[in-house]
Amino acid sequence: EVQLVESGGGLVQTGGSLRLSCAGSGFTFDDYGIGWFRQAPGKEREVISCISSVDGRSYYADSVKGRFTISSDNAKNTVYLQMNSLKPEDTAVYYCATIWVATIPLDEQRAYDRSEYDYWGQGTQVTVSS
């Protein structure tokens, strides 16, 4: 059974930092990239970052570029999202999801296409207070 488990969310003040983790099991981690999404109340779920396990290629939405860093530890089947300089508008439920990259390279078009993602975690809440 494929499982993705997010952790690391919580309450933080503006300007603070959090590190989210996405631990995968039940699938060949090296065949997939991992994307991080977030969904704020009343808004659509948006992709904010993605990384390929094959070549380490990564992408970031403009809203988080320069503040968030995605990384992957394939030995631990885990992808991290380091979030710095957090703002109240970063408040959302954060999800990770898999994207097949073993035979189809990750590129910018695929990274931002929600339909490319297969399996999803249950989400972790991030709240940034002003």
C-alpha positions in Angstrom: 0.0 0.0 0.0 1.4 3.4 -1.0 1.6 5.8 1.9 2.9 9.4 2.2 3.0 10.9 5.6 3.6 14.6 6.2 4.9 15.9 9.4 6.5 19.0 10.9 3.6 21.5 10.6 2.6 23.8 13.5 2.2 27.3 14.7 4.9 29.8 14.1 5.3 33.6 14.2 5.9 35.7 11.1 9.5 35.4 10.1 9.9 32.0 11.7 10.9 28.7 10.1 9.5 25.2 9.9 10.7 22.0 8.2 8.2 19.7 6.8 8.9 16.1 6.0 7.2 13.7 3.6 8.0 10.1 4.3 7.0 7.6 1.6 6.5 3.8 1.7 4.9 1.1 -0.4 6.5 2.2 -3.7 9.9 2.5 -5.3 10.9 6.0 -4.1 13.6 6.4 -6.8 11.0 6.2 -9.5 9.1 9.2 -8.3 9.5 12.8 -7.6 7.7 14.5 -4.8 5.7 17.7 -5.0 4.6 19.9 -2.1 1.2 21.6 -2.4 -0.7 23.8 -0.1 -4.3 24.7 0.3 -5.6 27.7 2.2 -9.2 28.0 3.3 -11.4 28.9 0.3 -8.6 28.6 -2.2 -7.5 25.9 -4.6 -4.7 23.6 -3.9 -1.5 24.9 -5.5 1.9 23.3 -6.1 4.7 25.2 -4.4 7.7 23.0 -5.0 8.7 19.8 -6.6 11.9 17.7 -6.8 12.9 14.7 -9.0 14.5 11.7 -7.3 16.3 10.9 -10.5 18.4 14.0 -11.1 17.5 16.3 -8.2 15.9 18.9 -10.5 13.7 21.2 -8.5 11.1 23.8 -9.0 9.5 26.5 -6.9 6.4 28.7 -7.2 7.2 32.4 -7.3 5.4 32.9 -4.0 8.0 30.8 -2.1 11.1 31.2 -4.2 14.1 32.3 -2.1 12.3 31.3 1.1 11.6 27.6 0.8 14.1 24.9 -0.1 13.1 21.3 -1.1 15.5 18.4 -0.6 15.4 14.7 -0.9 17.0 11.9 1.1 16.4 8.8 -1.1 18.0 6.5 1.5 15.3 7.5 4.0 12.5 7.7 1.4 11.9 11.2 2.6 11.6 14.7 1.1 11.9 17.8 3.1 10.6 21.3 2.7 12.6 23.9 4.7 10.4 27.0 5.1 12.1 30.2 6.2 10.8 33.8 6.5 7.3 32.6 6.9 4.4 35.0 6.3 0.8 34.9 7.4 -0.2 34.1 3.7 1.8 30.9 4.0 -0.9 29.6 6.4 -2.4 26.5 4.8 -2.6 22.7 4.9 0.5 21.4 3.2 0.4 18.1 1.2 3.0 16.1 -0.5 2.3 13.9 -3.6 4.2 11.6 -6.0 4.9 12.3 -9.6 6.4 9.6 -11.9 9.8 10.5 -13.1 11.5 7.1 -13.9 10.7 7.2 -17.6 9.3 10.8 -18.0 11.7 13.5 -17.0 10.4 16.2 -14.6 10.2 19.5 -16.3 8.5 22.8 -15.4 5.3 22.0 -17.3 4.8 18.7 -15.5 5.9 20.0 -12.1 3.0 22.6 -12.1 0.4 20.3 -13.5 -1.7 18.8 -10.7 -3.0 16.0 -12.9 0.5 14.6 -13.1 0.5 13.6 -9.4 -0.6 10.2 -8.3 -0.5 9.5 -4.6 -1.2 12.1 -1.8 -0.5 12.4 1.8 -3.1 13.5 4.4 -1.7 16.9 4.9 -0.1 18.9 7.8 -1.4 22.3 9.0 1.0 25.3 9.0 -0.2 28.4 10.7 1.8 31.6 10.7 0.7 34.2 13.1 1.1 37.9 12.5 
